[in-house]
């Protein structure tokens, strides 16, 4: 007799990944979406490409088949928007390294903090996980609280 494994609904499983507050999980869907953005970022490993990019960022980006949203995010150095466009933080690190910025700087900017504030938070143990487990649960809790106020 063989064990029957329970089938996982992959779509439901992946939807759960979108329910984590403040987190964007790098899924296959994001990888496909961000292929060219990540290729652009990896091109910055070569000094001559970094030089060309810094000399005329828009012209360099126009050489890549990027979405307008991805180009806008790169030009604004909006790392959260780049990740929404499928960017992988490890590939995007080539961009903030090109800008002579640290990983800590980029992480701080993604949380709305300065590099110093981010470092201090991390040294104190990071963010508390309390109340930060599910976007859906957070919305439900807010709706429940609003309903109780209205009574």
HELIX and SHEET records of a PDB file:
HELIX    1   1 UNK A   10  UNK A   17  1                                   8    
HELIX    2   2 UNK A   28  UNK A   33  1                                   6    
HELIX    3   3 UNK A   35  UNK A   43  1                                   9    
HELIX    4   4 UNK A   47  UNK A   55  1                                   9    
HELIX    5   5 UNK A   57  UNK A   62  1                                   6    
HELIX    6   6 UNK A   68  UNK A   76  1                                   9    
HELIX    7   7 UNK A   79  UNK A   84  1                                   6    
HELIX    8   8 UNK A   89  UNK A   98  1                                  10    
HELIX    9   9 UNK A  103  UNK A  110  1                                   8    
HELIX   10  10 UNK A  115  UNK A  123  1                                   9    
HELIX   11  11 UNK A  135  UNK A  150  1                                  16    
END                                                                             
